[in-house]
Structures are given as C-alpha cells and as structure tokens.
C-alpha cells in the first residue's frame, strides 16, 4: 500500500513538473527573481504554530534538514512558514528559534514566506478587528520581524501580513474598512524596516478570491496579492471535525466524496457518509463541474491584469482522512494547472499535517 501511494504521488509530481502551460504574471514592481522564488511552494503548519508549539523539543524535532531537502527535491522553490504571533509576543527570546528555521530553509536554496498565522482559538483575529491596542502590538511585532530579516536576500524572504483575516465575519458593516486600515499599517511597518522585501497582501474575508477582487491595488508596487482556494468544500473538507456549530455542517459527515463526481461513485459516497449529509452530497454530485476552477481563476486573473499586480495562491489542499488518494492527486493537479495557466504562483497546504502532500 505504501509503494502504491508513493508511485501515485511521484506520478503526480512528474506530471505537474512537466506541465508547461504557464501564463505571464503581472509583476508590477515585484522583481522577477522574487516571483521565481514564489512560483511553487508548500506551507509547514504546526512548526511555529498549533497546539504543540510550546512543548519541549518541538521546535528542534518537528522539522529537520531532511524535511527541507525533501521539499526541495519535490521541485518546490519556497516554504510558507506560518507563525503564531501570540507565541512570540509572550517571549521574544523565541525568535532565536525562528532564526534557525529561516536560515535552515535559506541554506537549501529555498525561499521563505513568514506568515502571521494565528489559530482561531486564540481570538487574535477578532481582537485585531475590534482593538487598536491589538493592532499596535502587531504593528510593533512586524517592525521587529522585518528589521530582523531585512538584511537577508530580499529575493528569498517574504512577509505575509496576516493569514485569513475574518473581518467581515466579525463586523459585516465595517469589517472591510477596518481590514484596509489594519493592512495599510502593517505594510507601512514592514516597509519602514525592509524597503526591498516583497510583501504578500490580501482581501478582508478569509483570503477569499471574492474579497480580493473587490479591492484596488495599493500604492506600494512591491506587493503580491494572495487568495486561498478550497473549492468544492464538499470534496476538500469532507469529514473535518473542527468547525463545531449546532447542527454540525453536512460536510463533517461526508466520506469518500469523489472528484470529479460521477454517478456510481456518488452512490458509494452516500452509503459511506452520514445520513445528515445526503442532500448536500447529492447537490454536489448533480451540479459540480471541474471547469468551475478555471472559471474562478480566470476571474481573479482578469482582476489582477486590470490592476497590474501579481497573484499568489497561498493555500490549496485536501483533507486526507476520508478523501480517495487518486482523487486528491487529480484535484491538486487541476488546481495547480489552473494557477499556472494564469501565471499564478502557489503554495500547497500543507507539508505533513491533515492536508499533507507527503
């Protein structure tokens, strides 16, 4: 079984690496070398964020040089490194551990995206939406980070303002305006300390493409505009158990959802899933078309062209517990192919977690 999974994965990698349909990115003021570094990557979740981040020896053992070598051998050019700001704000000496990780990545010739990525249970995102004090703390933290890494090669080190801001969720009326204020202050803080580094920015609602295309390009020209993609959620998030809510989302009860849908395998999925998910599964099987991905990416690419800015698909992936391996491989291929068709750089979610690529 292991060899079968390995051969399928290697086949997908070979196919993707041989895929030559790559559009021209709209690079505005972003150096071409920076865009080349961002071209293909993966996020490492759980190294500097998540439930185990402060456990003894975790930072030294969760990822080693062998992992970085494996990522490079897969043909990737950078690592997106999510970090929990609360962990570092509580003890600034922990930045020395982040230093070691950054240098480990750079030593292998890879780039690194430092991504402020707070877990929902910290309440950090909500505080940013509601509190100027919380914003001031993050502005200061970004100033420290940017100054710390500004001397490193600017075509290898990138700064991402904040993962998946949920400001529309917390304030449907003023959330977009508040996010614009927050992001502008973060950009200013980073740029003051790191004038040459590319900054990754985004829209106000969960890094969605829809919120991104409602925004206008910012004055700073050395920016890359990010969005995340997990459609259709019935496939990519089938069986996740962390959303909560009452009643639970139908997606939590889904099992063996096929991609793309076909009648026979949809029947099998209905039999494997919880009865409460049946109507949602049937709706997916009746209506979803893989061309939806191309259409979504075409809309985002058209927006980017109109604004003259480059794009970064900062996250995409499939929850592995209940999704068929061959279907995951096809979805990943289709998503990467769509991104490359429109010249969009990308980073998979994630390396070795619930959406693991290895």
HUKAJO-V86323 format. One record per pair of residues at least 24 apart in sequence whose C-alpha atoms are under 6 Angstrom apart, sorted by sequence separation. I is the first residue (numbers start at 1). J is the second residue. If there is no record, write none. Layout:
# HUKAJO-V86323
I/J + I/J
This chain:
# HUKAJO-V86323
198/222 + 199/223 + 200/224 + 201/225 + 202/226 + 253/277 + 261/285 + 179/204 + 198/223 + 200/225 + 201/226 + 250/277 + 176/204 + 78/110 + 80/112 + 81/113 + 83/115 + 312/344 + 313/345 + 314/346 + 315/347 + 316/348 + 317/349 + 77/110 + 78/111 + 79/112 + 80/113 + 81/114 + 82/115 + 83/116 + 84/117 + 311/344 + 312/345 + 313/346 + 314/347 + 315/348 + 316/349 + 49/83 + 78/112 + 81/115 + 82/116 + 83/117 + 84/118 + 312/346 + 315/349 + 41/76 + 48/83 + 49/84 + 82/117 + 319/354 + 320/355 + 40/76 + 41/77 + 43/79 + 319/355 + 40/77 + 41/78 + 42/79 + 43/80 + 44/81 + 167/204 + 168/205 + 318/355 + 41/79 + 42/80 + 43/81 + 129/167 + 317/355 + 160/199 + 165/204 + 166/205 + 37/77 + 158/198 + 159/199 + 160/200 + 161/201 + 165/205 + 166/206 + 158/199 + 165/206 + 164/206 + 154/197 + 164/207 + 146/190 + 150/194 + 294/338 + 111/156 + 112/157 + 113/158 + 114/159 + 115/160 + 111/157 + 113/159 + 114/160 + 116/162 + 117/163 + 143/189 + 147/193 + 116/163 + 139/186 + 143/190 + 146/193 + 146/194 + 256/322 + 255/322 + 256/323 + 259/327 + 37/111 + 236/318 + 237/319 + 236/319 + 226/311 + 228/313 + 224/310 + 225/311 + 226/312 + 227/313 + 228/314 + 230/316 + 224/311 + 225/312 + 226/313 + 227/314 + 228/315 + 229/316 + 226/314 + 213/303 + 217/307 + 34/155 + 33/155 + 29/221 + 30/222 + 29/222 + 28/308 + 28/309 + 26/308 + 27/309 + 26/309 + 27/310 + 26/310 + 25/310 + 42/347 + 39/345 + 40/346 + 41/347 + 42/348 + 43/349 + 44/350 + 38/345 + 39/346 + 40/347 + 43/350 + 44/351 + 42/350 + 43/351 + 22/340 + 23/341 + 25/343 + 22/341 + 23/342 + 24/343 + 21/341 + 23/343 + 22/343
